[in-house]
Amino acid sequence: EALALSEASDFCDSSTYSPFLDPDNAPDFSDAFSLVHAINMSNGTMFGSLRSFREEKQFSEIPQGILVMSDGVHRVTFFCCAVLSDTVQNLLRDELAQQSDVRQFAEALKDAAEQWRDVELAEDDCLIALASCDVSGDWSESATVLIGRIEKVEETSE
């Protein structure tokens, strides 16, 4: 699935309910941990299928996705699917910001993971988390979070 991002800084103000990058993250996904929010639509659009990654079959059948940005195409290798509260998501992002090695952060995620895949991580890898809330948009509830490593695979020619 291609990921479309709006520049909405407040999910509740977005009339289109497009997935959006957390306003605390760099727009080029260069942070150690970038968090993309979206609503879990009951009709399966946007991140409506994210909950299915909690099942072993879906998680094993779709190990990768793509992220298309102005500098090229990036592969996202998913290694963790967990159910986390908004508070925990923010704590994880803050914790990773203080870590010098994403491998330590990833290892700490194992306890919360409903699904896990061992992937090789370098200490300076950039991670992305796709987080979905329910259709009510209530971020105080827990959200399904799919976490992966970002890797550039194709440069965009200008």
C-alpha positions as CSV (number, residue, x, y, z in Angstrom):
1,E,0.0,0.0,0.0
2,A,1.2,3.5,-0.8
3,L,1.2,5.9,2.1
4,A,-0.3,9.3,1.5
5,L,0.5,12.0,4.1
6,S,-1.2,15.3,4.7
7,E,0.4,18.1,6.5
8,A,-2.4,18.1,9.1
9,S,-0.9,18.9,12.5
10,D,-4.1,18.0,14.4
11,F,-5.9,14.8,13.4
12,C,-9.2,16.1,14.7
13,D,-9.1,19.1,12.5
14,S,-8.5,17.1,9.3
15,S,-11.7,16.9,7.3
16,T,-10.2,14.3,5.0
17,Y,-8.9,12.0,7.7
18,S,-5.7,11.4,5.8
19,P,-2.8,9.6,7.5
20,F,-0.4,12.2,8.9
21,L,3.1,12.4,10.3
22,D,3.2,13.3,14.0
23,P,4.0,17.0,14.2
24,D,7.0,16.3,16.4
25,N,8.7,14.3,13.6
26,A,11.0,15.6,10.8
27,P,9.0,15.7,7.5
28,D,11.7,13.6,5.7
29,F,11.4,10.6,8.1
30,S,15.0,11.2,9.3
31,D,14.2,10.9,13.0
32,A,15.1,7.6,14.6
33,F,11.4,7.0,15.2
34,S,8.7,8.6,13.0
35,L,5.0,8.1,14.0
36,V,2.3,8.2,11.4
37,H,-1.3,8.4,12.7
38,A,-4.4,7.4,10.8
39,I,-8.0,6.4,11.7
40,N,-8.9,2.8,11.4
41,M,-11.8,3.0,9.0
42,S,-14.3,0.2,9.2
43,N,-14.5,-0.1,5.4
44,G,-10.8,-1.0,5.2
45,T,-9.5,2.3,3.7
46,M,-6.4,4.1,5.0
47,F,-5.1,2.0,7.9
48,G,-8.3,0.0,8.2
49,S,-6.4,-3.2,7.6
50,L,-3.7,-2.5,10.1
51,R,-5.5,-4.6,12.8
52,S,-5.1,-7.7,10.6
53,F,-1.4,-7.5,11.2
54,R,-2.0,-8.7,14.7
55,E,-2.7,-12.1,13.2
56,E,0.3,-14.3,12.4
57,K,-1.0,-15.0,8.9
58,Q,-1.2,-11.4,7.7
59,F,2.0,-10.4,9.5
60,S,4.0,-13.2,7.8
61,E,2.4,-12.7,4.4
62,I,3.2,-9.0,4.2
63,P,6.7,-8.4,5.6
64,Q,7.3,-5.2,3.7
65,G,5.7,-2.0,2.4
66,I,6.9,1.1,0.5
67,L,7.2,4.7,1.4
68,V,7.4,7.1,-1.6
69,M,9.0,10.4,-0.9
70,S,10.4,13.2,-3.0
71,D,14.0,11.8,-2.7
72,G,13.0,8.3,-3.8
73,V,11.3,5.0,-2.9
74,H,11.9,3.5,0.5
75,R,11.3,0.0,1.6
76,V,9.8,-0.5,5.0
77,T,10.5,-3.9,6.6
78,F,8.0,-4.5,9.3
79,F,9.3,-6.3,12.4
80,C,6.7,-5.5,15.2
81,C,3.0,-5.3,15.6
82,A,1.7,-4.3,19.0
83,V,-1.3,-2.7,20.6
84,L,-0.2,0.4,22.4
85,S,-1.9,3.3,24.1
86,D,-1.3,6.8,22.9
87,T,0.7,7.4,26.1
88,V,2.9,4.4,25.4
89,Q,3.5,5.5,21.8
90,N,4.6,9.0,23.0
91,L,6.8,7.4,25.7
92,L,8.4,5.1,23.1
93,R,9.1,8.0,20.8
94,D,10.6,10.0,23.6
95,E,12.7,7.0,24.8
96,L,14.0,6.4,21.3
97,A,15.0,10.0,21.0
98,Q,17.2,9.5,24.0
99,Q,18.7,6.2,22.7
100,S,21.9,6.2,20.7
101,D,21.1,2.8,19.2
102,V,17.7,1.8,17.7
103,R,18.6,-1.9,18.3
104,Q,18.2,-1.4,22.1
105,F,14.8,0.3,21.5
106,A,13.6,-2.5,19.2
107,E,14.6,-5.1,21.8
108,A,12.5,-3.4,24.4
109,L,9.5,-3.6,22.0
110,K,9.6,-7.4,22.0
111,D,7.6,-7.6,25.3
112,A,4.7,-5.6,23.9
113,A,4.7,-7.3,20.5
114,E,1.7,-9.4,19.4
115,Q,3.8,-10.3,16.3
116,W,7.5,-10.1,15.9
117,R,10.0,-10.7,13.2
118,D,13.8,-10.7,13.7
119,V,15.4,-8.2,11.3
120,E,18.9,-6.8,11.3
121,L,19.0,-3.3,12.6
122,A,21.9,-0.9,12.6
123,E,22.3,1.6,15.4
124,D,21.5,4.5,13.1
125,D,18.5,3.0,11.3
126,C,15.3,5.0,11.0
127,L,12.1,3.4,12.2
128,I,8.5,4.2,11.2
129,A,5.4,3.3,13.2
130,L,2.0,3.2,11.6
131,A,-0.6,3.8,14.3
132,S,-4.4,3.5,13.9
133,C,-7.1,4.4,16.3
134,D,-10.8,3.3,16.0
135,V,-13.3,5.1,13.8
136,S,-14.3,7.4,16.6
137,G,-10.8,9.0,16.5
138,D,-10.4,8.5,20.2
139,W,-6.6,8.5,20.7
140,S,-6.9,7.8,24.4
141,E,-7.8,4.2,23.4
142,S,-5.2,1.8,22.5
143,A,-4.1,1.7,18.9
144,T,-2.6,-1.0,16.6
145,V,1.0,0.0,15.8
146,L,3.0,-1.6,13.0
147,I,6.7,-0.8,13.2
148,G,9.3,-1.2,10.5
149,R,12.8,-0.2,9.4
150,I,13.1,2.4,6.5
151,E,15.6,1.7,3.8
152,K,16.1,3.7,0.6
153,V,15.9,1.5,-2.5
154,E,15.6,3.9,-5.4
155,E,16.7,7.5,-6.0
156,T,14.4,10.0,-7.6
157,S,16.0,11.7,-10.6
158,E,15.5,15.4,-10.9
